[in-house]
Amino acid sequence: MAGHATAVLTVDLDALASNYELIRVSVDGATVVSAVVKADGYGLGAIPTAIRLAKSGCQNFFVATLDEGISLRPAVPDASIYVLAGPEPDTTGDFRAANLTPVLNRHDQVQIWRDAAWVAGELLPAVLHLDTGMSRIGFEASEFEAMIEDPIWSQGIELSMVMSHLAVADDPDDAMNEQQRATFDQLREKLPALPASLANSAGIQLGRQFHYQMVRPGIALYGGNPLNQGPNKFSQVFTIQSKIIQIRQIDLPRTVGYGATHRVTGPSRIATVPVGYADGYLRSLSNRGTVSVDGHLVPVVGRVSMDLITIDVSALPESATQPGTSVHLLGNGVTLDDLAAAAGTISYELLTRFGPRMTREYLTRSAE
């Protein structure tokens, strides 16, 4: 265990690069594979992951916010960085200073960026976001069609791409996928010269008709299964490791943890591990989670507390479960998708919840 850390999240950057390559060979050679590194690279570290992906040929990155883009820029100085949230009135200078490309989601953002171009006296790049069914952000068909009737609507703006986002791509059988694609194609006819992007990680699996000129994988890069069915073909990119700090030998019936939600009825050995919901190990994993000790899966028993979990190691030899024994919260038989299912959530949330108390370490076998 590194330094004073109670848990270490280790990222295999070569596995990340392998997942990127797996996506790259699945698309047409004319389709650009970008990388979504928002939320600090889904909790794994945007800067080290982007640097490794750039070495694999990725030159297009998506972040959620302006601050994420500004932080990322020094790591990938020659790449295109797209900011999904788009510009606000007092941010255009920061966008330009960091050479960031905004995604325009609203009419006022188009005007903000158009005004910035007028002040700068030069064309400013941007991406246009169309809402094809998410009802979240982006232009609805009617407001998009009304806007482009104005002959100067994009004056000063150098549109590099038009994009949309799929709502149910994780379910390949849902008819909404084709409905959104048809809507996207219909709206794109108004801007026929622009490259297009529709597919996220799950959308890439729907077939090349969804790939267009750019795909935007996120969770697949980090080892999550983008589909809600079938095996996961992507490599797990990270592990989380902690250790046993105390053992309780329980011989008489008694309870474990807050709320007395787990009752020991016979001789048992309960081990305590210094990780809790403050580290991102979700409270919903109480009495439901599984960890790996020396390759053996053992259950989390009792409630997950702020700083601690308790696990039942009764089935393992005492010699293999002493204070200091390594415990894998993820990896060594515990997958991201299985743990997310046990927590009653999705891999995206689980990944982005792992907090700063977990030390990050990065492994690579490739030449620097």
N, C-alpha and C positions, 0 to 999 in steps of 0.2 A: 504494500500500500504506500503510495507516494506521500512523503512528508507527513503532515498531520491529518490528511484526508480520512474521513470515515467511509467514503465511497469514491470509486474512480470510474468514470465513464471513458472507455477506451474506444476510439474511432479508428477503424481500419480504412485508411484513405485509398488503399489499392482495391478494396472491395467496392468502395464508392465509385472508383474509376471503372471497375468491371461492370457495374450496373449501368453506368453511362454508355459504355461500349455496347452492352446488350441492347439498349434502346437504339443506339446509332445504327446498328446493323439491321434493325427491324423496320427502319423507315427508308424511303426512297433516297437515293444519293443527293437529290436536289432539295431535300427537306432538312432544314437546320434544326439541330437538337440544342435547345437552350437548357438552363437549369434554374429552378425556383429555389432561392436561398433565403427567403423571407423568414422572419421569426428566428433570426440567428442560425440560419441553416437548419431549420426545424429542430433547434435545440442542440445541434451538434457542433456549431461554430461556423458562421458564414465565411469568415476569412480563410481558415485552413481548408475548408471544403471547396471554396471557389478557386483557391490557388491550385489545388490538386486537379480540379476539373478543367481549369484553363490549360494545364499541362497535357490534358487528354484531348485538347482541341476545342473546348467550349469557349465561345467568345460572346455569349449572350446570357445575361443573368437578370432574373426578375426578383425584386424586393417589394415589400408592402408599403414602406414609408420613406419619406425623404431622408430621415436620419439614418435609416438602414443603408440607403444608397451612398450617402456621404461617407459612412464608416467603411463601406466596402470598396470605394473607389481606389484608394492607394494599393489595395491588394491585387487588383486586376486593372492596371492603368490603361490598357489598350482595348478593353472589352466594352461592349454596349451594356449599360445598366438601365433597366426599365423600372420605373416607380409606379406601382399599380394604383396608388391613391391619387395620383395626379397633383397638379399645382393648386395652391391657394394664393390669394393676392399678394401676400408678403413673402413668398417663397421663390419667386422666379429667379432672383439673383443667385440664390443658393443652388438651384437646379443648374444654372449655367456655369457657376464656378466649379461645380463638381462634374460637369459634362454628363448630366443625367437626362434620360429621355422620359418625359411624363406620359402616362396613359391618361387620355382625356375621356372622362366619364360623363360629364355634364356640359350643358351649353355654356354656363358661365366659365368653366375651365377652358373651353375653346377660346372664349373672349379674353380671358386672362393671358393665355399663351400667345394669342394674336397680338395683344397690346405689348407684351414683352418683346415680341419680334419687331414691332414697329419702333420701340425704344432702342433696341439693339441695332436696328438697321440691317438685319440679316435674317435669313431663313432659320427657324428653330425646329428641330426634329420632334416628332410626337407620334404616338400610337393612338388610334381611335378604338374605343371599346363599345361594342354593340350588345345590348341585352336581348338574347334570343330565347329567354324563358326562365332565367334565374330570378327575375324580379328583385334584383339586389342593387347593383350599380351598373352603369353603362347606359347608352341611349336606347330607349324604346323605339320601335320601328317608326311610329308616327312622328316623334320629335326629331329623329334623325332625318326622315324624309322632308320635314318642314325646314330644318336647318339648312340642308344642302340646296334648297331653292334660292338662298341668298348667294349671289355670285361672288361675294367677298368673304364667305363664311370661313374659309381656311387661308385667307391671304396672310402671307408671312410664315405659315406653318408648313413644314416639310413632312408630310405624313409618310412614315416608313412602313406602316403595317395597319391592318384592321384586325381586331381580335374579338372573340367572345369566349364564353365559358360554359361547359356542359354541367348540367345539374345532376344527372343520374348515370353518368358513364360507368360507375362501379357495378351497374347492373346491365350487362350487354343486351339483355332481352327486352329492356324497356323501350317502348316505341318513342318515348320522348327524345331519345338520342337522334333518331332520324328526323324527327320534327324540328329539332333545333338546327341540325345541319341544313335542312331545306330552307329554314328561315334565314340562316346565315348566308347561304348562297343567293337567296333572293335580294337581301340587302346589299351584298357585295357587288351586285350588278351595277349599283349606283357609283361604285368606285372600282371599276374593273382593272385598273392598272396596279392596284395595291396588293402586295403580298398579304397572306392571311394566316391566322393562327387560331385554332379552336381546341386542340386536344391537350388535356392534362395527362397525368400518368395513366389513369384509367382509359381516357379517350384514345390514347395511343394503341391500346389493345383492341379497339373496335374496328381497326382496318385502315388501310391507306387512304380511303376516301375521306377520313377524318384528319389526315396529317397536314394537308395544305403545304405552305412554305416553311412553317415553323411549328414544332411541338414544344410543350412546356412541362416536362416532368418535374415532379417534386417528390412525393412519398416513395416512389419506386427507386429513386436514387439512393435513398436512405435505408432501403431494405424492407419497406412495408409492402404488403400485398395490395395493389391498387383496386383489385376486384373483390367483390364480396362472395365469390365462389371460386372453387378450384385451387390448385396448389400455387404457392408463391414461387415464381421463377427467379426472383431477385435475391441476391446474397444479403444476409444480415450484416450491417455495416458496423455495429457497435455492441459492446458488452458493458454491463455495469457490475462491478465487483465490490463487495464489502467483506466484513469478517464477523465472526462470533466474538462477542465481548463478555458474555456471561452464560453460564449453564445453570438451570434449575432442575434438580432431581426431585420429582414429585411422587410421593408414595401413597398419599391419601387424597381422596377427592377434594378438588379445589378449583377455583376459576383462574383465568389468565386475562390480564389487561383490563382497560377501561370498560365499564358497563357489564363486566362479567359475562361476556357473550360466548366465551368458550369454556367448557367445563371438562376438566381432566377427571376421569373416573377410575383409572387404574395407573399402575406405575408408568411414569413418562419422564422424558428428558426434554425440557423446553429451553431453546437457545434464544438469546437476545442479540439482535443485529442493529447497529446504530444508524438506521435509515428510517425516515418517516415521511409524512405528507409534506413537511417543510422542504424536503429534498425533491418532491414530485412523485413519490411513491404513493399513489392515490389511496385515500381512506376507503374507497369502495372495494379495495383489495382485501379488506378485513375478512378473515375466515374464507377467503376465496383465492388468494394469490398462491403462487408456487415459486419456490426458489430451488437452486441446484447446489448441492453440497457434494463435492468430489464426484460429480457426474450423476448423483442420485437426486431425484426430485422429491422435495419434502414440502408440506403445506405450511402456509402462513396461518397461524391460529391466534384468535383474539383480534382486537381492533388494532389497526395501524394508528399509532399516535404521532405526535409532531416530529419526534426524533428517533423513534424506535419501532421495530417490529419484532414479533416473537414467532418462532418456527418450531415445529415438532420434529425432533431428530431421534425419536425413540427407536426407529427402525434401523438406525445406523450404529456402527460400533462406537463405543466411547472414545477410542483412540483416534477416530476420524472426526470427532466433533468436540474439540477442545477450544477454549478461548484462543483466538488468533487464527482459527481455521477459516479458510476462504469460503465465501458464499457468493454465488452468482445470482443477482436479481434478474439479469437478462444475459442470455448466452449460456453455453454449456448445457443445452437442452431446453432452455426457456426462451421462446420466441417472442418477438414484439407483438405479433398478431394474437398469439395465445394469451399473452398478459393483458392486452387491451380488451379482448373478449371477456376475460375474467373480471376486469374492472367495469364492464358494462359500458365501454366507450370505444373510440376508434384509435388506431395507431397514431394518427396526427396529433390528437390531444395528448396522448401519453408521452410522445416524443417531446413536445414543446413544454411539458410540465417539469421535466428534470431540471432542477435548479442549480444555481451557482455554487452551492455547498459541495456539489460533486466536482471533484477535480477532473478536468478534461486532459486526456493524453492522446496523442496521434501517432499511429504506426504507419510506416510505408516501407516497402522493400524496393521500390523503384529508385533509380538513380536520380539524384537531385540535379 
